[in-house]
Amino acid sequence: MSIHFLHWDSEDEQALSKAQTFESLAGIALKVLSKMHGKVHMVSGPISTGGVGTVPGNLFVFEKIIELLSKEEGYNMFSQIPFQQKMDNLCKMWQKMNPSEIHCIPILENFYRPIFSSGKVSTIHFIHGWESSYGSRWEHDFCKKNTAIKIEYLPKELSKRALKDNDSAHLYT
């Protein structure tokens, strides 16, 4: 089973397929988190803005870093990857209704805030270049205010390793 769905069951997957709001996605995430014992780690980094410059490239790095931290460091990783497609669709719909807004704030306030406020996440690992992402900066600020969540900055080398099997590896030279 993929690390990204490690603590999921068929009920969670069904709920994800039917979810139509950021709040419902957060509810699923909190249910998955409730099944995780011990210290839970997450990754933060560029997806829609910044990073290697493309959403597919950023998602590739994000996904691979979650896998590397789980496999090599033995961290109990909560992965946001299963939620990504739904979040992208919800953000697109929200931005159509809010054309003057640059950033999809509901993803931060209605999805990530409940997760970070749950008390389940002990550490957030920030991917090299996280500063180029509005969302990652928001998450970093949240962690700075919430001393219960430890911040760890990942080295550029880890992003290079994550990209080694992808055509975008040259972007981190």
BALOBA-1460 file (C-alpha; in Angstrom, 3 decimals):
// residues 173
<rec num="1" residu="m" x="0.000" y="0.000" z="0.000"/>
<rec num="2" residu="s" x="1.193" y="3.494" z="-0.867"/>
<rec num="3" residu="i" x="2.446" y="5.657" z="2.001"/>
<rec num="4" residu="h" x="-0.035" y="8.269" z="0.796"/>
<rec num="5" residu="f" x="-3.005" y="6.016" z="1.621"/>
<rec num="6" residu="l" x="-1.478" y="4.077" z="4.521"/>
<rec num="7" residu="h" x="-4.123" y="4.961" z="7.118"/>
<rec num="8" residu="w" x="-7.081" y="5.109" z="4.743"/>
<rec num="9" residu="d" x="-9.979" y="2.680" z="4.499"/>
<rec num="10" residu="s" x="-12.637" y="2.278" z="1.826"/>
<rec num="11" residu="e" x="-14.995" y="4.578" z="3.746"/>
<rec num="12" residu="d" x="-12.391" y="7.365" z="3.644"/>
<rec num="13" residu="e" x="-11.847" y="6.860" z="-0.081"/>
<rec num="14" residu="q" x="-15.605" y="6.969" z="-0.733"/>
<rec num="15" residu="a" x="-15.953" y="10.133" z="1.333"/>
<rec num="16" residu="l" x="-13.107" y="11.721" z="-0.661"/>
<rec num="17" residu="s" x="-14.791" y="10.901" z="-3.956"/>
<rec num="18" residu="k" x="-18.000" y="12.612" z="-2.739"/>
<rec num="19" residu="a" x="-16.408" y="15.596" z="-0.962"/>
<rec num="20" residu="q" x="-17.444" y="18.978" z="-2.336"/>
<rec num="21" residu="t" x="-16.029" y="21.460" z="0.190"/>
<rec num="22" residu="f" x="-12.739" y="22.196" z="1.889"/>
<rec num="23" residu="e" x="-14.487" y="21.537" z="5.210"/>
<rec num="24" residu="s" x="-15.507" y="18.039" z="4.128"/>
<rec num="25" residu="l" x="-11.941" y="17.353" z="2.966"/>
<rec num="26" residu="a" x="-10.662" y="18.524" z="6.349"/>
<rec num="27" residu="g" x="-13.117" y="16.163" z="8.056"/>
<rec num="28" residu="i" x="-11.706" y="13.236" z="6.073"/>
<rec num="29" residu="a" x="-8.149" y="14.329" z="6.847"/>
<rec num="30" residu="l" x="-8.960" y="14.550" z="10.570"/>
<rec num="31" residu="k" x="-10.472" y="11.053" z="10.471"/>
<rec num="32" residu="v" x="-7.322" y="9.685" z="8.794"/>
<rec num="33" residu="l" x="-5.159" y="11.553" z="11.329"/>
<rec num="34" residu="s" x="-7.163" y="10.033" z="14.193"/>
<rec num="35" residu="k" x="-5.982" y="6.583" z="13.061"/>
<rec num="36" residu="m" x="-2.335" y="7.605" z="13.200"/>
<rec num="37" residu="h" x="-0.547" y="6.902" z="16.471"/>
<rec num="38" residu="g" x="2.465" y="8.714" z="17.840"/>
<rec num="39" residu="k" x="4.075" y="11.786" z="16.358"/>
<rec num="40" residu="v" x="2.700" y="12.735" z="12.958"/>
<rec num="41" residu="h" x="4.825" y="14.573" z="10.411"/>
<rec num="42" residu="m" x="3.756" y="16.583" z="7.369"/>
<rec num="43" residu="v" x="5.505" y="18.268" z="4.464"/>
<rec num="44" residu="s" x="4.966" y="21.841" z="3.342"/>
<rec num="45" residu="g" x="6.223" y="23.299" z="0.122"/>
<rec num="46" residu="p" x="5.352" y="24.893" z="-3.158"/>
<rec num="47" residu="i" x="2.609" y="23.313" z="-5.244"/>
<rec num="48" residu="s" x="0.654" y="25.919" z="-7.204"/>
<rec num="49" residu="t" x="3.248" y="28.698" z="-6.971"/>
<rec num="50" residu="g" x="7.029" y="28.741" z="-6.701"/>
<rec num="51" residu="g" x="9.251" y="25.693" z="-6.362"/>
<rec num="52" residu="v" x="10.413" y="24.168" z="-9.637"/>
<rec num="53" residu="g" x="7.909" y="26.341" z="-11.502"/>
<rec num="54" residu="t" x="5.222" y="23.845" z="-12.498"/>
<rec num="55" residu="v" x="2.430" y="22.150" z="-10.569"/>
<rec num="56" residu="p" x="3.378" y="18.659" z="-11.861"/>
<rec num="57" residu="g" x="7.032" y="19.221" z="-10.962"/>
<rec num="58" residu="n" x="6.177" y="20.563" z="-7.519"/>
<rec num="59" residu="l" x="3.763" y="17.692" z="-6.844"/>
<rec num="60" residu="f" x="6.430" y="15.209" z="-7.901"/>
<rec num="61" residu="v" x="8.910" y="16.719" z="-5.417"/>
<rec num="62" residu="f" x="6.257" y="16.880" z="-2.682"/>
<rec num="63" residu="e" x="5.199" y="13.260" z="-3.150"/>
<rec num="64" residu="k" x="8.747" y="11.909" z="-3.338"/>
<rec num="65" residu="i" x="9.880" y="13.828" z="-0.255"/>
<rec num="66" residu="i" x="6.987" y="12.373" z="1.752"/>
<rec num="67" residu="e" x="8.085" y="8.917" z="0.594"/>
<rec num="68" residu="l" x="11.770" y="9.560" z="1.371"/>
<rec num="69" residu="l" x="11.030" y="10.887" z="4.883"/>
<rec num="70" residu="s" x="8.847" y="7.882" z="5.609"/>
<rec num="71" residu="k" x="11.232" y="5.284" z="4.189"/>
<rec num="72" residu="e" x="14.598" y="6.716" z="5.212"/>
<rec num="73" residu="e" x="13.777" y="8.530" z="8.451"/>
<rec num="74" residu="g" x="10.909" y="6.297" z="9.584"/>
<rec num="75" residu="y" x="8.615" y="9.286" z="10.096"/>
<rec num="76" residu="n" x="4.889" y="8.711" z="10.525"/>
<rec num="77" residu="m" x="3.842" y="10.839" z="7.542"/>
<rec num="78" residu="f" x="0.421" y="12.318" z="6.881"/>
<rec num="79" residu="s" x="0.178" y="12.872" z="3.129"/>
<rec num="80" residu="q" x="-1.942" y="15.598" z="1.573"/>
<rec num="81" residu="i" x="-1.423" y="14.070" z="-1.880"/>
<rec num="82" residu="p" x="-4.750" y="12.144" z="-1.905"/>
<rec num="83" residu="f" x="-6.600" y="15.453" z="-1.419"/>
<rec num="84" residu="q" x="-4.754" y="17.404" z="-4.083"/>
<rec num="85" residu="q" x="-7.023" y="16.882" z="-7.087"/>
<rec num="86" residu="k" x="-10.153" y="17.771" z="-5.103"/>
<rec num="87" residu="m" x="-8.425" y="20.811" z="-3.592"/>
<rec num="88" residu="d" x="-7.318" y="21.965" z="-7.057"/>
<rec num="89" residu="n" x="-10.878" y="21.688" z="-8.371"/>
<rec num="90" residu="l" x="-12.330" y="23.504" z="-5.357"/>
<rec num="91" residu="c" x="-9.746" y="26.280" z="-5.696"/>
<rec num="92" residu="k" x="-10.573" y="26.719" z="-9.377"/>
<rec num="93" residu="m" x="-14.279" y="27.005" z="-8.562"/>
<rec num="94" residu="w" x="-13.565" y="29.431" z="-5.705"/>
<rec num="95" residu="q" x="-11.342" y="31.586" z="-7.900"/>
<rec num="96" residu="k" x="-14.040" y="31.806" z="-10.569"/>
<rec num="97" residu="m" x="-16.381" y="33.186" z="-7.905"/>
<rec num="98" residu="n" x="-13.631" y="35.444" z="-6.486"/>
<rec num="99" residu="p" x="-11.729" y="36.657" z="-9.570"/>
<rec num="100" residu="s" x="-10.043" y="39.532" z="-7.750"/>
<rec num="101" residu="e" x="-8.378" y="37.175" z="-5.251"/>
<rec num="102" residu="i" x="-4.861" y="35.983" z="-6.005"/>
<rec num="103" residu="h" x="-4.633" y="33.142" z="-3.480"/>
<rec num="104" residu="c" x="-7.201" y="30.496" z="-2.570"/>
<rec num="105" residu="i" x="-7.462" y="31.322" z="1.130"/>
<rec num="106" residu="p" x="-10.166" y="28.692" z="1.895"/>
<rec num="107" residu="i" x="-7.650" y="25.898" z="1.290"/>
<rec num="108" residu="l" x="-5.546" y="27.350" z="4.101"/>
<rec num="109" residu="e" x="-8.294" y="28.395" z="6.494"/>
<rec num="110" residu="n" x="-10.757" y="25.537" z="5.941"/>
<rec num="111" residu="f" x="-8.434" y="22.612" z="5.199"/>
<rec num="112" residu="y" x="-4.983" y="23.197" z="6.683"/>
<rec num="113" residu="r" x="-5.959" y="25.210" z="9.776"/>
<rec num="114" residu="p" x="-8.165" y="22.395" z="11.212"/>
<rec num="115" residu="i" x="-5.405" y="19.859" z="10.563"/>
<rec num="116" residu="f" x="-2.722" y="21.995" z="12.194"/>
<rec num="117" residu="s" x="-5.057" y="22.880" z="15.081"/>
<rec num="118" residu="s" x="-5.942" y="19.235" z="15.744"/>
<rec num="119" residu="g" x="-2.915" y="18.640" z="17.947"/>
<rec num="120" residu="k" x="-2.018" y="15.556" z="15.898"/>
<rec num="121" residu="v" x="0.773" y="17.108" z="13.809"/>
<rec num="122" residu="s" x="4.071" y="17.309" z="15.688"/>
<rec num="123" residu="t" x="6.441" y="18.424" z="12.908"/>
<rec num="124" residu="i" x="6.161" y="20.111" z="9.548"/>
<rec num="125" residu="h" x="9.079" y="19.657" z="7.170"/>
<rec num="126" residu="f" x="9.507" y="22.605" z="4.824"/>
<rec num="127" residu="i" x="10.799" y="21.731" z="1.370"/>
<rec num="128" residu="h" x="13.731" y="23.786" z="0.103"/>
<rec num="129" residu="g" x="12.299" y="26.882" z="-1.593"/>
<rec num="130" residu="w" x="9.162" y="26.900" z="0.549"/>
<rec num="131" residu="e" x="9.437" y="30.695" z="0.787"/>
<rec num="132" residu="s" x="8.390" y="30.991" z="-2.867"/>
<rec num="133" residu="s" x="4.914" y="29.688" z="-2.002"/>
<rec num="134" residu="y" x="2.218" y="31.862" z="-0.447"/>
<rec num="135" residu="g" x="0.587" y="28.787" z="1.122"/>
<rec num="136" residu="s" x="3.844" y="27.550" z="2.630"/>
<rec num="137" residu="r" x="4.533" y="30.982" z="4.083"/>
<rec num="138" residu="w" x="1.036" y="30.934" z="5.644"/>
<rec num="139" residu="e" x="1.715" y="27.450" z="7.071"/>
<rec num="140" residu="h" x="5.105" y="28.592" z="8.396"/>
<rec num="141" residu="d" x="3.521" y="31.607" z="10.106"/>
<rec num="142" residu="f" x="0.883" y="29.333" z="11.636"/>
<rec num="143" residu="c" x="3.583" y="27.019" z="13.012"/>
<rec num="144" residu="k" x="5.600" y="29.936" z="14.380"/>
<rec num="145" residu="k" x="2.530" y="31.029" z="16.358"/>
<rec num="146" residu="n" x="1.733" y="27.478" z="17.463"/>
<rec num="147" residu="t" x="4.778" y="26.336" z="19.405"/>
<rec num="148" residu="a" x="3.401" y="22.785" z="19.617"/>
<rec num="149" residu="i" x="4.342" y="22.200" z="15.969"/>
<rec num="150" residu="k" x="8.058" y="21.817" z="15.304"/>
<rec num="151" residu="i" x="9.487" y="23.289" z="12.106"/>
<rec num="152" residu="e" x="12.204" y="21.511" z="10.154"/>
<rec num="153" residu="y" x="13.839" y="22.943" z="7.037"/>
<rec num="154" residu="l" x="14.786" y="20.328" z="4.467"/>
<rec num="155" residu="p" x="18.048" y="20.694" z="2.520"/>
<rec num="156" residu="k" x="18.133" y="21.447" z="-1.199"/>
<rec num="157" residu="e" x="19.892" y="18.107" z="-1.678"/>
<rec num="158" residu="l" x="16.726" y="16.236" z="-0.646"/>
<rec num="159" residu="s" x="14.753" y="18.004" z="-3.383"/>
<rec num="160" residu="k" x="17.483" y="17.122" z="-5.897"/>
<rec num="161" residu="r" x="17.268" y="13.466" z="-4.808"/>
<rec num="162" residu="a" x="13.491" y="13.552" z="-5.091"/>
<rec num="163" residu="l" x="13.802" y="14.817" z="-8.645"/>
<rec num="164" residu="k" x="16.526" y="12.412" z="-9.766"/>
<rec num="165" residu="d" x="14.088" y="10.173" z="-11.663"/>
<rec num="166" residu="n" x="12.274" y="13.110" z="-13.228"/>
<rec num="167" residu="d" x="13.159" y="15.339" z="-16.173"/>
<rec num="168" residu="s" x="13.045" y="18.368" z="-13.855"/>
<rec num="169" residu="a" x="16.166" y="17.424" z="-11.867"/>
<rec num="170" residu="h" x="18.160" y="20.211" z="-13.533"/>
<rec num="171" residu="l" x="15.889" y="22.811" z="-11.889"/>
<rec num="172" residu="y" x="17.677" y="22.337" z="-8.556"/>
<rec num="173" residu="t" x="21.234" y="22.692" z="-9.807"/>
